[in-house]
Every structure is written in structure tokens, then in C-alpha cells.
């Protein structure tokens, strides 16, 4: 799987109808990974889009990024990404992700975002 370019798309939609308010939201998270640059490393492009509607007030949020993925001994995956927020403040941030595969059934993940919402 890691020898070829890879596209991952995650989409979700949600509707909420309560007595006080109603709304709907949509999320789209897309990553395009390159073929390996070295046997353990590859680069990726990342796009995240979210829209929410509560009544007549829509809100939109979008981020784009470029990152580096590294696999260590087939047990640890590390990712570093530089992102730019295309929203109100147009800020840049650094995102670090890690994943440790303990067994076939257990894994530990970590996430840090210098500009979390």
C-alpha cells in the first residue's frame, strides 16, 4: 500500500434538531500521499473543510497543508505538517501526529496542533 500514491477521503454529515435550535454540518478531510521518497518517508498534501448551518447563519472553515510522513520500524508513524487556515484570521500552524502500534489490536495515538480551534 505504501509503495503507490494514496488518496484518503473522509466525509461526514450531521443533522441536529432540538427544541432550542436546529442545524446541520458537513466535514470533508482529504489527504494525498506521494509514492515513497525513501523506503520509510513520503510527502502529503492535506485539505480540511467544514461547514455548519444553524438557521440562516452559515459558518465555514478550511485548512490546507503540506506534510512529511515517516515510518520507523513498522511500529511508529510520525507526521509533521505545515498548515494554513483559510478562515477569518488566515493563520499558519504546525501539526504533529504520532501513532504507536503496540499489538495487532492496540495502538496509541498523539496529536498536537499549534493553532487548534
Secondary structure as UniProt FT lines:
FT   TURN            2..3
FT   STRAND          6..17
FT   STRAND          22..33
FT   TURN            39..40
FT   STRAND          41..54
FT   TURN            55..56
FT   STRAND          57..72
FT   TURN            73..75
FT   STRAND          76..85
FT   STRAND          92..101
FT   STRAND          107..113
FT   TURN            114..115
//
